[in-house]
Amino acid sequence: MEQEKDTIFLMALVAAGVILISGLAGLLQWYIVIPVTIAGFLLTLLIGTMYRDGSVKISENLEKWAMIIVFAFIIFSFIVLYKPA
């Protein structure tokens, strides 16, 4: 159990580093980097809540819905890319 807590703590540090680095890069290119900063902030919050018991179920549901959305976007992109003229 202690090893899992250490891993979660290191993942939270990496996510916080993503926020810091993207914030520094965002000074010059804010319109490109702002989605990475927002995603890093949300992932930091999600990883930080992994110490609670019910948060694992929430993260698994979010993962399932994210995969469904990504799959729908892939299908949509193929439809747009290969539609007849």
BAVO-844956 format. One record per residue (C-alpha): residue number from 1; residue in one letter; x, y, z. Coordinates in pm, 1 decimal. Example, Ala and Ser with C-alpha at 12.3 -4.5 7.8 and 13.67 -1.06 7.14 Angstrom:
! residues 2
{pt 1; 'a'; {1230.0; -450.0; 780.0}};
{pt 2; 's'; {1367.0; -106.0; 714.0}};
//
This chain:
! residues 85
{pt 1; 'm'; {0.0; 0.0; 0.0}};
{pt 2; 'e'; {284.9; 237.1; 77.6}};
{pt 3; 'q'; {435.2; 180.5; -266.7}};
{pt 4; 'e'; {103.9; 276.6; -428.9}};
{pt 5; 'k'; {92.0; 599.5; -226.8}};
{pt 6; 'd'; {448.2; 677.7; -333.4}};
{pt 7; 't'; {356.6; 620.6; -697.5}};
{pt 8; 'i'; {48.8; 842.8; -669.5}};
{pt 9; 'f'; {259.2; 1113.9; -506.1}};
{pt 10; 'l'; {515.9; 1098.2; -787.3}};
{pt 11; 'm'; {240.5; 1113.8; -1050.5}};
{pt 12; 'a'; {98.4; 1421.6; -877.5}};
{pt 13; 'l'; {444.6; 1581.6; -885.2}};
{pt 14; 'v'; {474.7; 1510.9; -1258.3}};
{pt 15; 'a'; {130.0; 1660.7; -1321.3}};
{pt 16; 'a'; {225.7; 1968.9; -1118.7}};
{pt 17; 'g'; {544.6; 1993.1; -1326.7}};
{pt 18; 'v'; {334.0; 1987.9; -1642.4}};
{pt 19; 'i'; {138.9; 2285.4; -1510.2}};
{pt 20; 'l'; {455.6; 2473.4; -1419.5}};
{pt 21; 'i'; {636.2; 2411.6; -1749.0}};
{pt 22; 's'; {330.9; 2480.6; -1963.3}};
{pt 23; 'g'; {272.1; 2798.4; -1766.2}};
{pt 24; 'l'; {626.3; 2911.8; -1841.5}};
{pt 25; 'a'; {589.7; 2822.8; -2210.0}};
{pt 26; 'g'; {253.3; 2995.4; -2217.1}};
{pt 27; 'l'; {406.5; 3337.7; -2169.0}};
{pt 28; 'l'; {488.6; 3350.2; -2540.1}};
{pt 29; 'q'; {248.8; 3097.0; -2693.9}};
{pt 30; 'w'; {-53.9; 3102.9; -2465.6}};
{pt 31; 'y'; {-314.3; 3002.4; -2725.6}};
{pt 32; 'i'; {-129.3; 2675.6; -2800.0}};
{pt 33; 'v'; {-25.2; 2586.2; -2447.1}};
{pt 34; 'i'; {-342.6; 2674.7; -2253.9}};
{pt 35; 'p'; {-517.2; 2339.2; -2326.1}};
{pt 36; 'v'; {-213.6; 2152.6; -2189.1}};
{pt 37; 't'; {-217.4; 2370.5; -1877.2}};
{pt 38; 'i'; {-587.7; 2309.3; -1820.0}};
{pt 39; 'a'; {-548.3; 1934.4; -1876.2}};
{pt 40; 'g'; {-250.5; 1922.0; -1640.1}};
{pt 41; 'f'; {-444.2; 2109.5; -1372.3}};
{pt 42; 'l'; {-740.3; 1872.2; -1401.7}};
{pt 43; 'l'; {-512.4; 1567.6; -1391.7}};
{pt 44; 't'; {-335.4; 1705.3; -1084.6}};
{pt 45; 'l'; {-668.4; 1739.5; -905.8}};
{pt 46; 'l'; {-775.6; 1391.5; -1012.6}};
{pt 47; 'i'; {-447.9; 1229.8; -910.0}};
{pt 48; 'g'; {-450.8; 1418.5; -581.1}};
{pt 49; 't'; {-789.2; 1271.2; -491.7}};
{pt 50; 'm'; {-673.7; 912.3; -547.0}};
{pt 51; 'y'; {-607.1; 872.4; -174.5}};
{pt 52; 'r'; {-980.9; 851.7; -105.4}};
{pt 53; 'd'; {-1169.9; 524.9; -142.9}};
{pt 54; 'g'; {-1448.0; 631.9; -381.2}};
{pt 55; 's'; {-1225.4; 825.4; -617.4}};
{pt 56; 'v'; {-1098.5; 514.1; -795.0}};
{pt 57; 'k'; {-1450.2; 438.6; -919.6}};
{pt 58; 'i'; {-1489.9; 799.3; -1037.7}};
{pt 59; 's'; {-1158.7; 788.5; -1225.3}};
{pt 60; 'e'; {-1251.9; 457.9; -1390.6}};
{pt 61; 'n'; {-1583.1; 607.6; -1507.2}};
{pt 62; 'l'; {-1403.8; 916.8; -1638.9}};
{pt 63; 'e'; {-1157.0; 693.4; -1820.7}};
{pt 64; 'k'; {-1440.1; 496.5; -1980.3}};
{pt 65; 'w'; {-1617.5; 812.9; -2099.1}};
{pt 66; 'a'; {-1291.7; 962.6; -2227.2}};
{pt 67; 'm'; {-1227.0; 651.2; -2435.0}};
{pt 68; 'i'; {-1581.0; 665.3; -2575.8}};
{pt 69; 'i'; {-1536.1; 1032.0; -2670.4}};
{pt 70; 'v'; {-1196.4; 966.1; -2830.9}};
{pt 71; 'f'; {-1339.6; 672.2; -3024.8}};
{pt 72; 'a'; {-1628.6; 891.1; -3146.8}};
{pt 73; 'f'; {-1383.0; 1160.7; -3260.9}};
{pt 74; 'i'; {-1175.3; 902.3; -3447.4}};
{pt 75; 'i'; {-1485.1; 772.8; -3625.7}};
{pt 76; 'f'; {-1593.1; 1129.1; -3705.1}};
{pt 77; 's'; {-1249.3; 1217.0; -3841.8}};
{pt 78; 'f'; {-1249.1; 913.4; -4071.8}};
{pt 79; 'i'; {-1596.6; 1002.1; -4194.6}};
{pt 80; 'v'; {-1489.3; 1358.8; -4273.7}};
{pt 81; 'l'; {-1160.3; 1247.2; -4424.9}};
{pt 82; 'y'; {-1299.3; 978.4; -4654.5}};
{pt 83; 'k'; {-1642.2; 1113.6; -4742.8}};
{pt 84; 'p'; {-1728.2; 1104.0; -5112.3}};
{pt 85; 'a'; {-1694.9; 1428.0; -5301.3}};
//
